[in-house]
């Protein structure tokens, strides 16, 4: 019989601890080896129990989630999945946690104590399983100097639209990997980049702003009618599908709730299909990073 995934649950809410334990242990291949009420106790138990995965609340007394995360990443081999609130503030803290070494996150729809957490059972179990398989890396090394790189001239202007287009699909475990790719791009590349990252609303805006601060290329969240340009990265907006359309001699963004019934919104598949209809497939690069399910694979 295969060894079960050993998980430590850290959350200051007794309700949330019980709900997460029930969700995880119902999966069959996961064993919750302990729980903790705050970051300080969570670090102590992570050192004692040496779990495979830690689910870690962001907002806790005594020691907050980010501080606890740094201790766990530096002193154990546990993979960490953050549990955060579905708010703008929650998004900013969660993205900081991903930069500090968390593997992934689950956004609670109802704030600190989420009565709807059981509706996320499938996502929670999937992400814990994915985290258990993830390669462990410490906190990232120093990044290239984005400010210096932006002193370079932008990509040559006057191209009829775009010379090349890259569409990158990203899901579970992907934000940190994506950042490592984008920080190495030069604004002189004759290449426009569109990123479809599985993230909820609020999170994609914070994500794009964070990438813009550390990358030499310009990064922005998709908006209606925004033009895809060389030397720029557009991140699909959470809660909308991103369609690419040829308009006014260029490639532009269109936000829509259609098609309905997709597992993810934004969907990589939807954006890639629209790009192939609006732009020459021979001059496109399709990239899929780590992910949940097969969105974009076809």
C-alpha positions in Angstrom: 0.0 0.0 0.0 1.3 3.4 -1.0 2.5 5.7 1.8 -0.1 8.4 2.6 0.7 12.1 2.2 1.4 13.5 5.7 -0.1 17.0 6.3 0.0 19.5 9.1 -2.9 22.0 9.2 -2.1 25.5 10.7 -5.1 27.9 11.2 -6.2 30.0 14.1 -9.9 29.1 13.5 -11.0 25.9 15.2 -13.8 25.6 12.6 -11.3 25.9 9.7 -9.0 23.3 11.3 -11.8 20.8 11.6 -13.1 21.5 8.1 -9.6 21.1 6.5 -8.9 17.9 8.5 -12.3 16.4 7.3 -11.7 17.4 3.7 -8.1 16.0 3.6 -8.7 12.8 5.4 -11.8 12.0 3.3 -9.4 11.8 0.3 -8.1 8.5 1.4 -4.4 9.0 0.5 -3.8 11.9 2.9 -3.2 11.7 6.6 -3.4 14.8 8.9 -0.6 14.2 11.3 -1.2 17.4 13.4 -2.9 20.8 13.7 -1.7 24.1 15.1 -3.5 27.3 16.2 -0.9 29.9 15.2 2.4 30.3 13.3 4.6 29.7 16.3 3.0 26.4 17.1 2.9 25.6 13.4 6.7 26.0 13.1 7.3 23.9 16.2 5.1 21.1 14.9 6.6 21.2 11.4 10.0 20.7 13.0 8.7 17.9 15.2 6.5 16.0 12.8 8.3 16.7 9.5 5.2 16.6 7.3 5.2 16.4 3.5 2.8 19.3 3.2 1.7 22.2 5.5 -1.5 24.1 4.9 -0.9 27.5 6.4 -3.3 30.4 7.1 -2.1 33.9 6.3 -3.6 35.8 9.1 -2.8 34.4 12.6 -1.9 35.7 16.0 1.5 35.3 17.8 3.3 34.6 14.5 1.8 35.5 11.1 1.7 33.2 8.2 4.5 34.8 6.2 6.9 34.7 9.2 6.0 31.0 9.8 6.4 30.3 6.1 10.0 31.5 6.1 10.9 29.3 9.1 9.2 26.3 7.6 10.8 26.7 4.1 14.3 27.4 5.6 14.2 24.6 8.3 12.2 21.7 6.9 11.5 20.0 3.5 7.8 20.5 3.8 5.9 22.0 0.9 3.5 24.8 1.9 0.1 25.6 0.6 -1.2 29.0 1.8 -4.9 29.4 2.8 -5.9 33.1 2.3 -8.9 35.3 2.0 -10.4 36.2 -1.4 -9.7 39.9 -1.1 -7.3 42.4 -2.6 -5.3 42.5 0.6 -5.3 38.7 0.8 -4.1 38.5 -2.8 -1.1 40.8 -2.1 0.0 38.8 1.0 -0.5 35.5 -0.8 1.6 36.5 -3.8 4.3 37.6 -1.3 4.1 34.1 0.2 4.5 32.5 -3.2 7.6 34.6 -3.7 9.0 33.5 -0.3 8.6 29.8 -1.2 5.0 28.6 -0.8 4.1 26.1 -3.5 0.5 27.2 -4.0 -2.6 28.8 -2.4 -6.3 28.2 -1.8 -8.5 31.4 -1.6 -11.3 31.2 1.0 -14.4 32.7 -0.5 -15.8 34.0 2.9 -12.8 35.7 4.6 -10.9 34.4 7.6 -13.6 31.9 8.7 -15.1 30.5 5.5 -18.3 28.6 5.8 -18.0 27.7 2.1 -14.6 26.0 2.5 -16.1 22.6 1.8 -17.1 23.7 -1.6 -13.4 23.9 -2.4 -12.7 20.3 -1.2 -11.6 19.1 -4.7 -9.2 22.0 -5.2 -7.7 21.7 -1.7 -7.1 17.9 -2.1 -5.7 18.4 -5.6 -3.3 21.2 -4.5 -2.1 19.2 -1.5 -1.4 16.2 -3.7 0.4 18.4 -6.3 2.4 20.1 -3.5 3.6 16.7 -2.2 5.0 15.9 -5.6 6.6 19.3 -6.1 10.3 19.7 -6.1 11.4 21.6 -3.0 13.2 24.8 -3.5 14.3 27.4 -1.0 13.5 31.0 -1.2 14.6 32.5 -4.6 17.9 34.0 -5.2 18.4 37.7 -6.1 16.6 38.7 -9.3 18.1 40.5 -12.3 18.0 44.3 -12.0 14.7 45.2 -13.8 15.4 48.9 -13.5 18.6 48.7 -15.3 17.2 46.4 -18.0 14.4 48.9 -18.7 16.9 51.5 -19.7 17.3 49.5 -22.9 15.3 50.8 -25.9 12.0 49.1 -26.4 11.5 46.5 -29.2 11.6 48.0 -32.7 8.4 49.9 -33.5 6.6 50.1 -36.8 5.9 46.3 -37.1 2.6 45.5 -38.8 1.0 44.2 -35.6 3.4 41.7 -34.0 6.3 39.7 -35.3 5.8 36.9 -32.8 3.2 36.0 -30.1 3.7 33.7 -27.1 0.7 32.4 -25.1 1.6 30.9 -21.7 -0.9 28.8 -19.7 -0.2 28.4 -16.0 -2.1 26.7 -13.2 -1.2 25.0 -9.9 2.3 25.8 -8.6 2.9 28.1 -11.6 3.2 31.7 -10.4 6.7 31.4 -9.0 7.9 29.5 -12.1 6.3 32.0 -14.4 8.1 34.8 -12.6 11.4 33.1 -13.1 10.7 33.0 -16.9 9.4 36.5 -17.3 12.2 38.2 -15.4 14.7 37.0 -18.0 12.8 38.5 -21.0 14.3 41.6 -22.6 12.0 44.5 -23.6 13.8 44.4 -27.0 12.3 41.1 -27.9 10.0 41.4 -31.0 7.5 39.3 -29.1 4.2 39.9 -27.4 3.3 37.7 -24.4 -0.1 36.7 -23.1 -0.4 34.8 -19.9 -3.4 32.8 -18.7 -2.9 32.0 -15.1 -5.6 30.2 -13.2 -6.3 32.8 -10.5 -9.5 34.3 -9.0 -10.5 38.0 -9.3 -8.3 40.5 -7.3 -5.4 38.1 -7.5 -4.6 38.6 -11.2 -4.3 42.4 -10.8 -1.9 42.1 -7.8 0.0 39.4 -9.7 0.4 41.6 -12.8 1.5 44.5 -10.6 4.0 42.4 -8.8 5.5 41.0 -12.1 5.7 44.6 -13.5 7.8 45.6 -10.5 10.4 42.9 -11.0 10.5 42.4 -14.8 12.2 44.4 -17.4 9.3 44.0 -19.8 6.0 45.9 -19.1 3.4 43.7 -17.4 -0.3 44.6 -17.1 -3.6 42.9 -16.4 -5.8 42.5 -19.4 -8.4 45.2 -20.1 -11.0 45.6 -22.8 -9.4 46.7 -26.0 -5.8 46.6 -24.7 -3.3 46.1 -27.5 -0.9 43.1 -27.5 2.5 44.7 -28.2 6.2 43.6 -28.5 8.0 43.9 -25.3 4.9 43.7 -23.2 3.2 40.9 -21.1 -0.6 40.8 -20.6 -2.0 38.7 -17.8 -5.6 37.5 -18.3 -8.1 38.9 -15.7 -9.5 36.5 -13.1 -13.2 35.7 -13.6 -13.1 36.5 -17.4 -12.1 34.6 -20.5 -9.5 36.5 -22.6 -10.2 36.4 -26.3 -7.7 37.8 -28.7 -9.0 39.6 -31.8 -7.5 41.4 -34.8 -8.7 45.0 -34.7 -7.4 48.3 -36.1 -4.3 46.7 -37.5 -3.3 45.1 -34.2 -4.1 42.3 -31.8 -6.4 43.3 -29.0 -8.0 41.9 -25.9 -11.6 41.1 -25.4 -13.0 40.1 -22.0 -16.0 37.8 -21.9 -17.9 35.3 -19.7 -18.4 33.1 -22.7 -18.1 30.2 -23.3 -19.9 29.2 -20.2 -19.3 25.9 -18.4 -15.5 25.8 -18.6 -13.6 24.4 -15.5 -11.5 27.5 -15.3 -12.1 31.2 -16.0 -9.8 32.4 -17.5 -9.3 29.3 -19.6 -6.0 28.7 -21.4 -7.9 26.7 -24.1 -10.2 29.6 -24.9 -7.4 32.1 -25.3 -5.2 29.9 -27.4 -8.0 29.0 -29.8 -8.9 32.7 -30.2 -5.2 33.6 -30.8 -4.9 30.9 -33.5 -7.9 32.5 -35.3 -6.6 36.0 -35.0 -2.9 35.5 -35.5 -0.7 33.3 -37.7 -0.2 30.0 -35.9 3.2 29.7 -37.6 4.4 32.8 -35.7 3.0 31.7 -32.3 4.7 29.9 -29.4 2.4 28.0 -27.1 3.7 27.2 -23.6 2.1 25.2 -20.8 3.7 25.3 -17.3 2.7 23.2 -14.3 -1.0 22.9 -14.0 -4.3 21.4 -12.8 -6.1 19.2 -15.4 -5.4 19.6 -19.1 -6.6 23.1 -19.9 -4.7 24.2 -23.0 -3.2 20.8 -23.9 -5.3 20.2 -27.0 
